[in-house]
Amino acid sequence: MLVENFSWRTSYMLLTVLLVGTVLLHGWGLRAPWNPTAPSRQSRAQVRHVVHSRGFIVLSVVFTTLALAFYMASLGLVPLLVERGFDHRLAATTLGLLGAGQLVGRLLYGPVVRSRSSTTGIVFVVVIAGGSILGLALLPPVVGVLITSAVVFGAARGAFTLLQASVVADRWGQQHYGAVAGVFAMPITTATAMAPWAAAAVTSLMGSNITTYLMTAAVLGLAGVLLRFSDLGGRH
């Protein structure tokens, strides 16, 4: 809607103003006192032991790979749908419904994903995400079918966000959670930032958004295979 009434540049400027407004609201609302304590030598040793373990490294690689695939698929949805016959308005609307699907995934996270072991929950999310990505790439280009696939993928992405936040505590407990989770999140955040470039580069190389989606589904499958080497059993 913005692009239909303004140029791309003006649309981005308007969105930037909105983003700056949210930053100001955060600065106004998040003013609780914080009294940090210096970590002890023993605490640093425990954190170092965890982040250097094979299980942590493999699980970090798995989640980094998943994050890259999830964000590549999300950011590439509009070009994919346009390639498959949607107009830009309908493709953008579908992207918005993907966002609504994330809320559904977070609401279902507790009863559907959290009730299972960590490994089963991750595999469940990977299977749902991979299936919906394949659906977006390969199913007949019927509006209802592709929108449903996008919403299901959004639900998987929403559940993945909560999995990322909880898997460290599930595996290594809540002690030193901040330090361990910070190291765990660093490569994931980097992969998320690289996802727009990666999606554009792969699509440019392959010449097709559909091929990019198929490769993204393959990356999700690779992450699922790597999971078996992470020593991630039941909850801590």
N, C-alpha and C positions, 0 to 999 in steps of 0.2 A: 504494500500500500504506500509506503514512504517513497519507494522508487518510482511509482507511477505518478507521484505528485512533485517529486524533487529529483535532482540528479543523485548518482551514487555518492558523490563527494558530500553533498548536503545531507543525505541520509546518514552517512557515517558521522558527520559532525553532530547531528541531532542525537544520535545514539551515544556519542561521547559525552555530551552534556548530561544525559540521563545517568551514565555510568559515574561521572564525577559527583553527581548528586547523591548516589548511593554511598560513595566513599565518605562524603561529608556526614551523612547520617550515621555511618559506622563510627566515625570519629567522635560524634556527639553521644552515641549510645553506649559504646564500649569503653567506659571510664572507670571500671572497678579497680581497686588497688591490687598491685601484684608485688609479692615479696619473695623473690627468687632465693633459693638456697644453693650454695656451691656444692657440687657432687663430691663425694668422698673418693679416695683412691680405690676402695673396694667396689664402689658403684661403677666407676669408670672401667674397671677390670671386668665386671660382670657384663656390662654393655658390649665391651670389646669382644668378649667370648661369644656372645650371641651373634653379633653382626659378622663375625668371621667364620661362623659355622656353615657347613655345607647346606643344611636345610634352609637357613636364612638366605644364602646367596641364590640358591635355586628358586626359592619362592619369590624372591625379589625379581629375578629374571622372568618368571612366569607372569607376575602381575604387571611388570613393565611392558611385556609383549602384549598382554591383554589390553592394557590401557592404550597402547599405540593402535591396536586393531579397532577397539571400540570408537576411538575418536576419529580415526580415518574414515570409518563407515558413517559416523554421524555427520562429519563435515562434507562428505561426498554424496550425501543423500539427494540434495537438490539437483546437482548435475546428473546423477544417475537417473532420477525420475524424468528429467527433461529428455535425456537420451532415450528413455523408454516411452516417450510420448506425452508426458504431462506438460501442461503449460507452467510458466514460472509461478503464477499465483497458487495453483493447486499443489505444486511441489513444495512451495514455502509453507503452505497450510499443513501439509503432511509432516514437514519438519517440526512444526509446532505441536502436532499430535504426538510425534515421537517424544517431545519434551513432556507431554501429559502422561505418556506411558512410563516415563521415569518415576513419576509420582506413584503410579500403580505398583511398579516394581518395589518401591520402598515400603509401601503399605503391606505388600505380600511377603516381604523379606522375612518377617518374624515367623509366621505360620508355615511358609513353604520352604524357605532356605535355612533359616536359623535353627529350625527344629532338627536338622540333619547334622552329620559330622562336617567338619570344615572341608575335608576333601570332597565329600559328596555334594555339598553346597556349591563349591566352585565348579565342579564338573557339570552340575545341573545348569548353572548360569551359562557356562561355555556352550553347552549343547543347544540351549534355547537361543543364544545369540547367534551361533553359527548357522542354525537352521533358518532363522529369520533373515540373516544376511543372504543366504543362498536363495531364499524365497524372493527377496527383493531383486536379485539378479536373474533368476531363471523362471519364476512363475509367469503365467500369461499376464500381459500388462493391463489387467483389469483394475480399475480404480479401487474398488473395495478390497480386493486381494492384496494389493501393494500397500495400501494404507494400514490394513490389519498387520501385515508383516512389519511395517515401520513401528507400530505401537508395541508389538511384541518385543521387537529389538530394543525399544526405549525402556520397556519394563526390565529387560535383562541388564541394560546399562545402569538403571537405577539401583538394582540389587547389587551390581558390581561395586558401585560407590560405597555401599554399606559393608560389603565384604572386605574391601580394602581397608576400611577403618577398623574392622573388628578382628581381622585374621592375626594380627600381631599379638593382641591380648589373648586370643584363643590358643595360640601356639606357645607363647613364652610368658604368659601371665601379665598382670598389670604393673608389676614392679619395673621401674625404669621405662614405662611405656612411652613417655614423651621422647626420650633419646632414641630408643629403638625404632619407634614409628617414624621419627624424623629421617633417620638413615634409610628406612624402607621406602619412604615417600619420595626421596630425592630423584632416583632414576625414573620413577613413575611420572613425576612432574615434568621432567625433561622430555620424556617420550610424548607426553600430552602436548607440550609446546611444539614439538617437531612434527606432530601429526598433520597439520595443514600442508607443510612442505612435502612430507612423505606422500600424502595422497595425491598432490599435484604432480610430483615427480614420477610416481608409478603410472598415473593415468597418461602423462605425456609420453612415457616410454612405451606403454602398451597400446595407447591410442584408443582406449575404451574404458568407460567407467564400469561397465559390466565385468570386464576382466579384472579391474582393480578390486571389485567386491569379491570375486572368486578367490583372488589371492589373499584378501583379508580373512575370508573364512578359513583358508588353509593355515594362516598364521594363528588363528584361534585354535585350530586343531593341534598345531605344533605345541602351543602353550599347554594344552590339555595333556599331551604326551609327557612334557617336561615335568608336570605336576607329580608324577609318580616317583621322581627322584628327589622330592623336597623333604622327605621324612615327615610329612604332615599327616599325622594320624587323627585321633579324636581330639577333643578340646583339652587344653592344658589342665 
